[in-house]
Amino acid sequence: MALTRVVLRLSRNPDAGFPGGDDDRGYLIHAPLNGEGRLDPDLWKAHKTDCVVERFSPDEDERADGWLAHRGKNWFFHYDEEDEGPDEPVYRLGDHALRLGDYVTIHEADGDDLVYKVTENTRL
């Protein structure tokens, strides 16, 4: 399969109460990445049911699982259960590479924009 396991961990977000980040909060994504480490819409179409997302947290209520979704030029984390919250848009995710050490911003369900760092990038 041509997917990549990408782990995003909460980076330093001093204004949101995480001045040192938090390695126990983040996302695990099976992402359709091209050779440059960017999301590939065509690869996503071919494997969309395998493009899963898991939001992890020490707080049980914040954990969720769903799928990586693509609409137009935008990418989202889609959750199918109402109590997991609305889709989470990822700021310009299609424009950024998801290589080790890269950063992405996610608009959380509670309204916060939080920065995450790519801490794992492994081909599946």
JOUR-V54437 format. One record per helix or strand. SS is the DSSP state (helix for helix, strand for strand). FROM is the first residue (numbers start at 1). TO is the last residue. Records with the same first field share a line. If there is no record, write none. Layout:
SS = FROM-TO  FROM-TO
This chain:
strand = 4-10  13-13  18-18  22-31  33-33  39-39  52-56  64-71  74-78  88-90  103-107  113-123
helix = 14-16  41-50  60-62  82-84  93-95
